Amino acid sequence: MQLHVTNSPFTSEQAELLNKLLPTLTEAQIHWLNGFLTFYRAGGNAGAALQASAAIEAPEAPAAVAAAVPQGPREATILFGSQTGNAQRLAGRLAEQLKGQGFEVTLSAMNKYKTNNLKKAGHLFILASTHGEGDPPDNAISFYEFLHSKRAPKLDGIKFSVLALGDTSYEFFCKTGQDFDARLAELGAERIADRVDCDVDFEEAASGWLAAVGKAVSAASAQTASAAGATAASAAAPAAGESEYSRANPFHAEVLESLNLNGRDSDRETRHIELSLEGSGLTYSPGDAVGVYPQNDPALVDEIIAYQQWNPEEPVATGKAGETSPLRKALLNHYEITVLTKPLLEKAVAYSGDEKLAELVKPENKEQLRAYIDGRDLLDLLKDYSPWTLAPGDLANLLRKLPPRLYSIASSLNSHPDEVHLTIRKVEYEAHGRDRKGVCSVYASERLVPGDTLPIFIQQNPNFKPPVDPETPVIMIGPGTGVAPFRAFMEDREELGATGPSWLFYGDRHFVTDFLYQTDWQRMLKDGVLTKLDVAFSRDTDEKVYVQHRMLENGEELYKWLQNGAHVYVCGDEKHMAHDVQSALLTIIGQYGNKSPEAAAQYLSELQEQGRYQRDVY
């Protein structure tokens, strides 16, 4: 075959060179060149592309070129279960990677996937976070229940792999992903890449899984062997027009304002913090969150160093490749020291001279371990199980990185260009004979002042979004700091001229001192931006009244809103409030919809499937 200049983008000189080269290439050389060009086109440089492609071994016995041409597209199904969007974003990266390797890809939230297609998936990839105490995220519940039911089909011939996201500070770390992994194997599917369980600092582990999947699927087809490493490497690169700042490369945002939203006599302190995004290229939409990298309490850091008699200036690893920092600075900025986890205690056994620690982490002492780690920190551990052989250089092996804290955004970018606002309640309490302080909340309230900078990134949350249609009614339930995203919702609806009715349920302790953003809501009510406001202040009455009680009092009208197409949003505490609110919704649907408990649950499930019942709970 000859390349003709008239029907190609090459100059005559380039075409002549190609026509001399192409007929001389072996199949292995064509594969190598394909990988080189794939990586180079995706944005890699020539040197990196050469290095990546050179690492790929050529086949032992090249076959005819015609035999390498695929007979048809290979199929891959990628399903994600995601509460805050991390699993969804990683699923998108995997989709682009597999498309680059010649796959036809189906990418779907689990609750949107038609399960009768499961047996035809070919390659099945599951990315799932674990929510609460080992529960699937909201958009994974229906698929999780189906797969674990008797209706689940045999999956012989299906190849699969699972990426699990979680947090080791929770007892049931990555349980949802682990359950999926075990169940798929039980149904006969073939695991082609081992499951990877990711902690809150998931980027490195997730990238390793993406590369392993790329390598596994490439092994089945020589034609795409050289594309796997290149595509996996380029998957994390920002697309054109995106900000260069991310979770791995946070933007240092200047603090413009820090105000206490609580009244003078309140026993609470809630900070309204305004940050500048100028020059960052960062954007967001209502429902998104900001990830904040905080700083540990200097007093706690100094206590740890003094107790261990360490040199605060001794260089230690920070967790980033090849990077070191003075010990005190590393404990302030890089390592988590306020939370104990089972993996941490298991690793700590090797450094402790107290045999009771080794006894505590044994499987049969699970309840005692759970009780011990609750409310304790690194200083407690050091004092309770001394003597230690632990040296500063061992911390990188013992402690996990200080994870970012996520806060729902309390502003609209349309209303506040180049700014983002946060609502942060100060956390302080006493436990085990010592005062405890929330890492980020106390940092924000006590040590962060206008003019300082704060390392942040935008955490998009596609699963908590106001309706696209501005005429759609919205019901918002957000007690305490859970009201933050609804300030963003309403500011945005005001800027866009949304005409749909809106109803806010808000609660806190006292009307006079704890009514967050009171003047904003009152102005919006006056201007007609907010249609209806119901409040519950639990400490102002003899009998405690919460938002779910206000919902039940307005049950008939609330059900009419649902019947008229309203979307329901819930933000706040997952352990108590969210369950109480859901129970109230089920009661209202059953009573005013004349439905049985089973039918009411089905009604609410359908709202969730339609995106009309969304929760941002923590």
Stockholm file with secondary structure:
# STOCKHOLM 1.0

chainA/1-618         MQLHVTNSPFTSEQAELLNKLLPTLTEAQIHWLNGFLTFYRAGGNAGAALQASAAIEAPEAPAAVAAAVPQGPREATILFGSQTGNAQRLAGRLAEQLKGQGFEVTLSAMNKYKTNNLKKAGHLFILASTHGEGDPPDNAISFYEFLHSKRAPKLDGIKFSVLALGDTSYEFFCKTGQDFDARLAELGAERIADRVDCDVDFEEAASGWLAAVGKAVSAASAQTASAAGATAASAAAPAAGESEYSRANPFHAEVLESLNLNGRDSDRETRHIELSLEGSGLTYSPGDAVGVYPQNDPALVDEIIAYQQWNPEEPVATGKAGETSPLRKALLNHYEITVLTKPLLEKAVAYSGDEKLAELVKPENKEQLRAYIDGRDLLDLLKDYSPWTLAPGDLANLLRKLPPRLYSIASSLNSHPDEVHLTIRKVEYEAHGRDRKGVCSVYASERLVPGDTLPIFIQQNPNFKPPVDPETPVIMIGPGTGVAPFRAFMEDREELGATGPSWLFYGDRHFVTDFLYQTDWQRMLKDGVLTKLDVAFSRDTDEKVYVQHRMLENGEELYKWLQNGAHVYVCGDEKHMAHDVQSALLTIIGQYGNKSPEAAAQYLSELQEQGRYQRDVY
#=GR chainA/1-618 SS CCCCGGGSSSCHHHHHHHHHHGGGCCHHHHHHHHHHHHHHHTTCCHHHHHHHHHTSCCCSSCCCGGGGSCSSCEEEEEEEECSSSHHHHHHHHHHHHHHHTTEEEEEEEGGGSCGGGGGGCSEEEEEEECBTTTBCCGGGHHHHHHHTSTTCCCCTTCEEEEEEECCTTSTTTTHHHHHHHHHHHHTTCEESSCCEEECSSCHHHHHHHHHHHHHHHHHTCGGGTTHHHHHHHHTTSCCTTSCSCCSSSCEEEEEEEEEECSCTTCSCCEEEEEEECTTTCCCCCTTCEEEECCCCCHHHHHHHHHHHTCCTTCEEECSSTTCEEEHHHHHHHTBCCSCCCHHHHHHHGGGBSCHHHHHHTSGGGHHHHHHHHTTCCHHHHHHHTCCBCCCGGGHHHHSCBCCCEEEEBCSCTTTSTTEEEEEEECCEEEETTEEEECHHHHIIIIICCTTCEEEEEEECCTTSCCCSSTTSCEEEECCGGGGHHHHHHHHHHHHHTCCSCEEEEEEESCHHHHCTTHHHHHHHHHHTSSCEEEEEETTSSSSCCCHHHHHHHTHHHHHHHHHTTCEEEEEECTTTHHHHHHHHHHHHHHHHTTCCHHHHHHHHHHHHHTTCEEEEEC
#=GC SS_cons         CCCCGGGSSSCHHHHHHHHHHGGGCCHHHHHHHHHHHHHHHTTCCHHHHHHHHHTSCCCSSCCCGGGGSCSSCEEEEEEEECSSSHHHHHHHHHHHHHHHTTEEEEEEEGGGSCGGGGGGCSEEEEEEECBTTTBCCGGGHHHHHHHTSTTCCCCTTCEEEEEEECCTTSTTTTHHHHHHHHHHHHTTCEESSCCEEECSSCHHHHHHHHHHHHHHHHHTCGGGTTHHHHHHHHTTSCCTTSCSCCSSSCEEEEEEEEEECSCTTCSCCEEEEEEECTTTCCCCCTTCEEEECCCCCHHHHHHHHHHHTCCTTCEEECSSTTCEEEHHHHHHHTBCCSCCCHHHHHHHGGGBSCHHHHHHTSGGGHHHHHHHHTTCCHHHHHHHTCCBCCCGGGHHHHSCBCCCEEEEBCSCTTTSTTEEEEEEECCEEEETTEEEECHHHHIIIIICCTTCEEEEEEECCTTSCCCSSTTSCEEEECCGGGGHHHHHHHHHHHHHTCCSCEEEEEEESCHHHHCTTHHHHHHHHHHTSSCEEEEEETTSSSSCCCHHHHHHHTHHHHHHHHHTTCEEEEEECTTTHHHHHHHHHHHHHHHHTTCCHHHHHHHHHHHHHTTCEEEEEC
//
